[in-house]
Amino acid sequence: MDLDLRQAITQRVQGKNVDELTEIVQGSIGGEEMALPGLGVLFEMIWKDSTEAARKKQVATLYKHLNP
């Protein structure tokens, strides 16, 4: 069975409740670099479901952190 990275990460978090998802994200922030692709997949899910206004806010937040 061939799974791509997105599918593997999605399967890992499917069925988790809000507290479990929060724990996964918080546990990945500032952790090992191998967690970064997983956060990217989760961010992609959020981005795809965001309004244009929410996307602009996310990019503005990112910009603020990159250009203090």
trRosetta pair geometry for C-beta under 8 A, 3 or more apart (Angstrom, degrees):
i j d omega theta_ij theta_ji phi_ij phi_ji
3 7 4.6 -131 -163 89 89 121
3 8 4.8 107 134 -62 128 89
3 11 7.5 -54 -151 5 144 140
4 7 5.1 93 54 11 70 103
4 8 7.1 -137 97 -7 34 92
5 8 5.7 -57 -146 36 31 111
5 9 6.3 24 160 -14 67 107
5 37 6.0 -62 177 158 138 133
5 41 6.9 -148 131 -67 92 133
6 9 6.1 -61 -148 40 27 105
6 10 6.0 27 156 -19 65 112
6 41 5.3 170 -121 -129 67 120
6 44 7.7 -58 -121 70 113 149
7 10 5.7 -57 -143 39 29 112
7 11 6.2 29 158 -19 65 107
8 11 5.9 -56 -148 36 26 110
8 12 6.5 30 152 -25 61 106
9 12 5.5 -53 -151 30 34 115
9 13 6.7 8 160 -1 66 108
9 37 7.3 -145 -63 123 142 88
9 38 4.8 176 -128 -125 126 78
9 41 4.3 104 87 72 153 161
9 42 7.3 -115 154 -45 128 78
10 13 6.5 -73 -150 45 28 94
10 14 6.1 42 156 -42 68 104
10 41 6.9 -119 -51 159 76 131
10 45 8.0 136 -103 -71 97 132
11 14 5.8 -40 -138 14 31 117
12 38 7.6 -48 66 -133 144 123
13 16 5.2 -62 -168 9 62 130
13 21 6.4 71 -164 -109 111 88
13 24 6.3 -169 -109 95 107 175
13 42 7.2 76 -16 -92 172 107
16 20 3.8 -130 -169 97 102 125
16 21 5.0 133 112 -57 123 78
16 24 6.9 3 179 -17 169 136
17 20 5.0 93 51 11 67 104
17 21 7.1 -131 99 -5 33 91
18 21 5.8 -56 -146 38 31 110
18 22 6.3 34 154 -22 65 106
19 22 5.6 -53 -148 35 31 114
19 23 6.4 33 152 -20 64 106
20 23 5.6 -52 -149 35 32 113
20 24 6.5 36 151 -22 64 103
21 24 5.6 -50 -149 32 34 113
21 25 6.5 29 155 -14 66 104
22 25 6.0 -58 -149 39 30 106
22 26 6.0 22 158 -12 67 112
23 26 5.9 -57 -137 44 27 106
23 27 5.8 27 161 -20 63 114
24 27 5.9 -61 -144 40 22 110
24 28 6.4 18 157 -19 60 112
25 28 5.9 -65 -151 36 29 109
25 29 6.6 33 155 -29 66 103
25 39 7.1 100 -134 -114 74 93
25 42 6.8 -149 -95 126 100 165
26 29 5.9 -46 -146 22 34 113
27 31 6.2 25 154 -47 57 148
27 35 7.7 -145 114 -132 75 155
28 31 5.3 -97 -150 31 30 126
28 35 3.8 -167 -145 165 94 136
28 36 7.7 160 173 -69 108 36
28 38 6.2 -121 -126 83 151 118
28 39 5.3 175 130 -61 139 109
29 39 7.5 108 -76 -101 64 145
31 35 5.0 41 80 15 114 149
32 35 5.5 107 71 -8 75 98
33 36 5.4 -22 -169 -6 57 120
34 37 7.4 -37 -176 19 46 101
35 38 5.4 -59 -167 40 57 117
35 39 6.2 56 141 -22 82 103
36 39 5.6 -53 -146 36 37 111
36 40 6.4 42 154 -23 66 103
37 40 5.3 -52 -151 33 35 118
37 41 6.6 38 152 -20 66 100
38 41 5.7 -50 -151 32 34 110
38 42 6.5 30 151 -14 65 105
39 42 5.6 -55 -147 40 35 111
39 43 6.1 39 152 -21 68 105
40 43 5.6 -51 -144 37 31 112
40 44 6.4 38 152 -25 63 102
41 44 5.5 -49 -151 29 31 116
41 45 6.9 36 149 -21 61 99
42 45 5.7 -48 -156 29 37 114
42 46 6.7 34 148 -15 65 103
43 46 5.6 -55 -151 38 37 111
43 47 6.0 40 151 -23 70 106
44 47 5.6 -52 -143 36 30 114
44 48 6.3 31 158 -20 64 105
45 48 6.1 -56 -149 34 26 109
45 49 6.6 5 158 -1 61 114
46 49 6.2 -76 -152 48 28 99
46 50 6.1 40 152 -44 68 109
46 58 8.0 146 122 -99 117 153
47 50 5.6 -51 -145 15 30 120
47 55 6.5 72 -149 -109 77 98
47 58 7.2 -135 -100 85 84 167
50 54 3.9 -128 -169 92 105 123
50 55 5.0 135 110 -57 127 78
50 58 6.9 -21 -162 -14 171 137
51 54 4.7 97 51 7 76 101
51 55 7.0 -136 95 -5 41 86
52 55 5.6 -53 -149 35 33 114
52 56 6.5 36 153 -20 65 103
53 56 5.8 -52 -151 34 31 111
53 57 6.5 31 151 -18 63 105
54 57 5.6 -53 -149 36 34 113
54 58 6.4 37 151 -22 66 104
55 58 5.6 -52 -148 34 33 112
55 59 6.3 28 155 -15 66 106
56 59 5.8 -56 -147 40 31 108
56 60 6.1 34 153 -21 65 107
57 60 5.6 -52 -144 37 31 113
57 61 6.4 35 154 -21 64 103
58 61 5.7 -53 -151 34 30 112
58 62 6.4 30 150 -17 63 106
59 62 5.5 -51 -147 38 35 114
59 63 6.1 39 152 -22 66 105
60 63 5.5 -51 -145 36 31 114
60 64 6.4 37 153 -24 63 103
61 64 5.6 -51 -150 31 31 114
61 65 6.7 26 154 -15 63 106
62 65 5.9 -61 -153 37 31 108
62 66 6.3 18 154 -11 67 112
63 66 5.8 -66 -145 44 30 105
63 67 5.8 -21 170 26 70 113
64 67 6.8 -78 -128 60 19 77
64 68 7.2 57 169 -94 59 55
65 68 7.2 4 -150 -63 25 86
